[in-house]
Amino acid sequence: MLVEVRNLKKYFFTSSSLFQRKKRCVRAVDGVSFKIAEGETMGLVGESGCGKTTIGRLLLRLIEPTEGEVRFQCLDIFRLRGSELRALRREMQIIFQDPYSSLDPRMTIGNIICEGLTIHNIVARKKRKERAKELLEIVGIPPSDFNRYPHEFSGGQRQRIGIARALACNPRFLVCDEPVSSLDVSIQAQIINLLMDLQREFSLTYLFIAHDLGVVKHISNRVLVMYLGKIVELADTETLYNSPYHPYTKALLRSVPVLDPEVKKEAFPLLGDVPSPISPPHGCYFHPRCVDAKFRCREIEPELREIKEDHWVACHYVST
């Protein structure tokens, strides 16, 4: 396995008000464990606030965990320091959600891409400009645009520049943090196809974070579903989309619009709103919104268990 996550937790502490000193705990990620094999794309889905982006930042050590381990090639990344940590940075990169705010408006796109080459001393100084132009060409940007600024490009072009910047360090693992959510549908397809082509060409491994279940189905080998900081279901893409077990996964899939008017989808309503991560419900976090919830769901938290080969579900009333 290229990436292995063990009991990962991230709690944020905040005061309840300006004049109160009592700290409240926001359980953004609460005991998450999973593995990502080399060369695969792991899709990560869930409603806003469930902890998807926090997991991505933890995997890159952009933030420190409250508890748990992230192993990259068997190395615990939270124990690395100095030159070891810098070497790791080359192997793991991120593609941000907003392609405009993630690019420095004061720098040309050529200098943006060359920055990583300079910091990690990947190629000789005389060849950095040439390498940057090669990367621009790989992602579909004319090398002649080397000296232009980010504001001179469209949203889709800026995202291509962000991808080129991520590729500059020759990484093996990329966290794609909703890379197409702010783009038009036609541009989304172009970026997704580009990511898939780059994965085949450079043997990349992705953690693909998204809201759009259609996009996730298209690009992912396996899909991980999160709810309120916890994993509720994990399976390969075909199994999860065709035979979901958890009530939350079923609700998400049945909420996806179908363009064919002849196809009628069975309704699976979600009751109420997502509970606050500061004071999550007792027992199963999903039980206040689940139409099938029983007494046991309200009192006992379900464990994530393997009900079939490589199909994991956190629900008391799931059986094969």
Secondary structure per residue as TSV (DSSP state, phi and psi in degrees):
chain	resnum	aa	ss	phi	psi
A	1	M	-	360.0	137.9
A	2	L	-	-78.8	-44.7
A	3	V	E	-124.8	131.2
A	4	E	E	-131.7	122.6
A	5	V	E	-110.2	128.9
A	6	R	E	-126.5	114.7
A	7	N	E	47.3	48.7
A	8	L	E	-77.7	130.4
A	9	K	E	-133.4	142.6
A	10	K	E	-141.5	112.7
A	11	Y	E	-110.5	136.2
A	12	F	E	-109.0	136.8
A	13	F	E	-111.0	131.8
A	14	T	E	-141.7	151.4
A	15	S	E	-77.3	146.9
A	16	S	S	-70.7	-26.5
A	17	S	S	-158.6	174.8
A	18	L	T	-63.7	-32.4
A	19	F	T	-102.3	4.1
A	20	Q	-	-112.2	135.8
A	21	R	-	-90.9	-13.2
A	22	K	-	-64.8	127.6
A	23	K	E	-88.4	140.7
A	24	R	E	-113.8	146.4
A	25	C	E	-103.6	124.9
A	26	V	E	-102.6	112.8
A	27	R	E	-87.8	82.4
A	28	A	E	-67.4	-43.2
A	29	V	E	-131.7	127.2
A	30	D	E	-132.3	81.4
A	31	G	E	77.7	56.1
A	32	V	E	-100.8	135.1
A	33	S	E	-137.9	131.7
A	34	F	E	-166.8	171.2
A	35	K	E	-131.8	148.7
A	36	I	E	-125.4	119.8
A	37	A	-	-78.6	154.3
A	38	E	T	-64.0	130.9
A	39	G	T	88.7	-3.2
A	40	E	-	-99.3	165.0
A	41	T	E	-115.4	117.6
A	42	M	E	-97.5	116.8
A	43	G	E	-83.3	139.5
A	44	L	E	-127.1	115.1
A	45	V	E	-126.8	163.4
A	46	G	-	154.1	165.9
A	47	E	S	-69.1	164.8
A	48	S	T	-59.0	136.7
A	49	G	T	88.8	6.5
A	50	C	S	-86.1	-7.8
A	51	G	S	107.7	11.6
A	52	K	H	-63.2	-52.7
A	53	T	H	-66.2	-35.1
A	54	T	H	-61.3	-40.4
A	55	I	H	-62.4	-44.8
A	56	G	H	-59.0	-42.2
A	57	R	H	-71.3	-32.7
A	58	L	H	-66.9	-40.4
A	59	L	H	-64.1	-26.0
A	60	L	T	-97.8	1.3
A	61	R	T	56.4	40.0
A	62	L	S	-80.5	-23.5
A	63	I	S	-133.1	156.9
A	64	E	-	-92.5	145.9
A	65	P	-	-81.7	160.5
A	66	T	S	-79.0	-34.9
A	67	E	E	-163.0	157.4
A	68	G	E	106.4	-179.8
A	69	E	E	-131.5	148.1
A	70	V	E	-127.8	118.2
A	71	R	E	-108.6	128.3
A	72	F	E	-116.6	114.7
A	73	Q	T	52.7	45.0
A	74	C	T	71.6	3.0
A	75	L	E	-97.1	128.9
A	76	D	E	-74.3	108.2
A	77	I	G	-66.9	-22.6
A	78	F	G	-80.5	-5.6
A	79	R	G	-100.8	-7.6
A	80	L	-	-78.2	145.6
A	81	R	-	-139.4	158.4
A	82	G	H	56.2	-127.6
A	83	S	H	-64.1	-31.3
A	84	E	H	-65.9	-41.8
A	85	L	H	-67.9	-39.9
A	86	R	H	-62.9	-39.7
A	87	A	H	-62.9	-36.2
A	88	L	H	-65.1	-35.8
A	89	R	H	-58.0	-31.8
A	90	R	H	-67.7	-31.0
A	91	E	H	-82.9	-20.3
A	92	M	E	-130.0	122.2
A	93	Q	E	-131.7	172.5
A	94	I	E	-134.2	145.1
A	95	I	E	-111.0	118.1
A	96	F	-	-82.1	162.1
A	97	Q	S	-67.9	-47.1
A	98	D	-	-97.2	107.3
A	99	P	T	-71.9	-12.0
A	100	Y	T	-87.8	-51.3
A	101	S	T	-70.9	-18.2
A	102	S	T	-86.2	-5.9
A	103	L	S	-109.8	131.3
A	104	D	-	-67.6	116.3
A	105	P	T	-68.2	-14.2
A	106	R	T	-88.0	-7.4
A	107	M	S	-111.5	144.9
A	108	T	-	-70.5	159.3
A	109	I	H	-65.7	-29.3
A	110	G	H	-64.1	-44.3
A	111	N	H	-68.4	-32.8
A	112	I	H	-61.1	-44.3
A	113	I	H	-73.1	-38.1
A	114	C	H	-68.3	-20.3
A	115	E	H	-59.1	-46.4
A	116	G	H	-64.4	-38.0
A	117	L	H	-63.2	-36.0
A	118	T	H	-73.3	-46.4
A	119	I	H	-60.8	-43.0
A	120	H	T	-96.2	0.9
A	121	N	T	51.4	51.3
A	122	I	-	-78.9	-42.4
A	123	V	S	-128.2	161.9
A	124	A	-	-62.3	151.3
A	125	R	H	-54.4	-41.2
A	126	K	H	-67.9	-20.7
A	127	K	H	-103.4	0.0
A	128	R	H	-66.6	-42.6
A	129	K	H	-62.6	-41.5
A	130	E	H	-63.3	-42.5
A	131	R	H	-65.3	-39.9
A	132	A	H	-62.3	-40.6
A	133	K	H	-65.5	-35.9
A	134	E	H	-62.5	-42.9
A	135	L	H	-65.6	-40.3
A	136	L	H	-60.6	-42.5
A	137	E	H	-66.0	-37.1
A	138	I	H	-60.7	-38.8
A	139	V	T	-92.6	5.2
A	140	G	T	92.2	20.6
A	141	I	-	-108.4	129.9
A	142	P	-	-60.2	131.8
A	143	P	G	-57.6	-23.4
A	144	S	G	-66.2	-14.2
A	145	D	G	-86.9	10.1
A	146	F	T	-50.5	-38.4
A	147	N	T	-98.4	12.5
A	148	R	-	-88.4	162.9
A	149	Y	-	-102.8	157.7
A	150	P	G	-54.4	-36.0
A	151	H	G	-68.6	-10.0
A	152	E	G	-87.8	1.7
A	153	F	S	-116.5	159.8
A	154	S	-	-77.1	171.8
A	155	G	H	-60.8	-43.3
A	156	G	H	-65.2	-38.6
A	157	Q	H	-66.9	-38.8
A	158	R	H	-64.1	-36.7
A	159	Q	H	-67.8	-35.1
A	160	R	H	-62.5	-38.8
A	161	I	H	-65.1	-40.5
A	162	G	H	-61.9	-37.4
A	163	I	H	-66.8	-42.1
A	164	A	H	-61.2	-40.8
A	165	R	H	-61.6	-41.9
A	166	A	H	-65.0	-33.8
A	167	L	H	-78.2	-15.5
A	168	A	T	-57.8	-33.1
A	169	C	T	-89.6	7.7
A	170	N	-	56.0	54.4
A	171	P	-	-75.3	165.4
A	172	R	S	-106.8	-22.9
A	173	F	E	-131.1	129.4
A	174	L	E	-123.5	130.9
A	175	V	E	-94.6	115.0
A	176	C	E	-100.0	98.7
A	177	D	E	-89.7	87.7
A	178	E	S	49.5	56.9
A	179	P	T	-71.3	-11.9
A	180	V	T	-121.2	3.3
A	181	S	T	-66.7	-26.2
A	182	S	T	-98.0	10.4
A	183	L	S	-109.2	157.4
A	184	D	-	-63.3	156.7
A	185	V	H	-59.1	-44.1
A	186	S	H	-64.4	-36.0
A	187	I	H	-73.1	-34.4
A	188	Q	H	-55.9	-45.6
A	189	A	H	-61.5	-39.9
A	190	Q	H	-63.9	-43.2
A	191	I	H	-68.2	-40.9
A	192	I	H	-62.2	-44.9
A	193	N	H	-63.8	-37.4
A	194	L	H	-62.7	-44.7
A	195	L	H	-62.3	-39.5
A	196	M	H	-68.7	-38.6
A	197	D	H	-64.8	-42.3
A	198	L	H	-66.0	-35.3
A	199	Q	H	-62.6	-42.9
A	200	R	H	-67.8	-39.3
A	201	E	H	-73.3	-38.6
A	202	F	H	-112.5	7.8
A	203	S	T	56.0	50.9
A	204	L	-	-87.2	156.6
A	205	T	E	-118.1	133.2
A	206	Y	E	-118.7	142.2
A	207	L	E	-107.6	110.6
A	208	F	E	-105.5	108.2
A	209	I	E	-95.2	129.7
A	210	A	-	-161.5	161.3
A	211	H	S	-97.1	-31.3
A	212	D	-	-76.4	107.7
A	213	L	H	-69.2	-25.8
A	214	G	H	-66.7	-42.5
A	215	V	H	-64.7	-44.1
A	216	V	H	-61.7	-41.0
A	217	K	H	-62.3	-37.4
A	218	H	H	-70.4	-35.9
A	219	I	H	-104.9	-19.8
A	220	S	-	-94.7	148.0
A	221	N	S	-88.4	-40.7
A	222	R	E	-132.5	157.7
A	223	V	E	-130.2	133.8
A	224	L	E	-113.9	124.9
A	225	V	E	-105.4	126.6
A	226	M	E	-114.4	148.7
A	227	Y	E	-143.9	117.5
A	228	L	T	54.2	46.7
A	229	G	T	85.5	0.6
A	230	K	E	-125.6	153.3
A	231	I	E	-81.1	129.6
A	232	V	E	-108.6	-22.9
A	233	E	E	-159.9	144.3
A	234	L	E	-147.7	124.1
A	235	A	E	-162.3	170.8
A	236	D	E	-68.0	158.3
A	237	T	H	-58.7	-48.3
A	238	E	H	-61.5	-43.7
A	239	T	H	-65.3	-45.7
A	240	L	H	-65.9	-39.3
A	241	Y	H	-76.7	-30.5
A	242	N	H	-91.8	-30.1
A	243	S	S	-138.7	63.8
A	244	P	-	-71.4	147.2
A	245	Y	-	-110.8	-40.4
A	246	H	S	-73.3	138.2
A	247	P	H	-56.8	-33.2
A	248	Y	H	-69.7	-41.7
A	249	T	H	-62.5	-42.6
A	250	K	H	-60.0	-42.8
A	251	A	H	-64.6	-41.5
A	252	L	H	-61.7	-46.2
A	253	L	H	-68.0	-34.8
A	254	R	H	-79.6	-9.0
A	255	S	T	-87.6	-8.1
A	256	V	S	-73.8	125.3
A	257	P	-	-63.7	144.7
A	258	V	-	-112.8	127.5
A	259	L	S	-75.0	-24.0
A	260	D	-	-79.0	115.3
A	261	P	T	-67.5	-17.6
A	262	E	T	-78.1	-19.2
A	263	V	-	-89.7	124.9
A	264	K	-	-110.3	125.0
A	265	K	-	-97.9	141.7
A	266	E	-	-70.2	130.0
A	267	A	-	-73.0	142.1
A	268	F	-	-140.6	85.4
A	269	P	-	-68.9	145.5
A	270	L	-	-100.4	120.3
A	271	L	-	-81.7	139.1
A	272	G	S	62.2	-159.4
A	273	D	-	-113.1	168.7
A	274	V	-	-65.6	128.5
A	275	P	-	-62.3	161.3
A	276	S	-	-73.0	134.3
A	277	P	T	-69.1	-11.8
A	278	I	T	-74.9	-36.6
A	279	S	S	-134.5	73.4
A	280	P	-	-66.9	157.2
A	281	P	-	-65.7	158.4
A	282	H	S	-72.1	158.2
A	283	G	S	69.4	-138.5
A	284	C	S	-71.0	127.4
A	285	Y	T	-61.5	-24.8
A	286	F	T	-89.5	-8.7
A	287	H	G	-60.7	-32.1
A	288	P	G	-64.4	-17.8
A	289	R	G	-111.8	-0.2
A	290	C	-	-93.3	128.2
A	291	V	T	-73.7	-16.8
A	292	D	T	-104.9	11.3
A	293	A	-	-64.0	139.9
A	294	K	-	-122.5	-178.6
A	295	F	H	-58.1	-42.3
A	296	R	H	-60.4	-35.4
A	297	C	H	-64.0	-32.8
A	298	R	H	-79.1	-18.1
A	299	E	H	-111.6	-31.6
A	300	I	S	-122.6	130.4
A	301	E	-	-77.7	127.2
A	302	P	-	-74.2	147.0
A	303	E	-	-89.7	150.0
A	304	L	-	-75.7	114.3
A	305	R	E	-129.0	153.2
A	306	E	E	-86.9	109.6
A	307	I	E	-92.2	-25.1
A	308	K	E	-140.2	173.7
A	309	E	T	-59.6	119.3
A	310	D	T	61.5	23.7
A	311	H	E	-124.5	108.9
A	312	W	E	-110.7	135.9
A	313	V	E	-139.8	140.9
A	314	A	-	-108.5	82.2
A	315	C	-	-154.8	137.9
A	316	H	T	-69.0	-32.0
A	317	Y	T	-112.1	42.1
A	318	V	-	-111.8	131.2
A	319	S	-	-142.0	157.5
A	320	T	-	-86.3	360.0
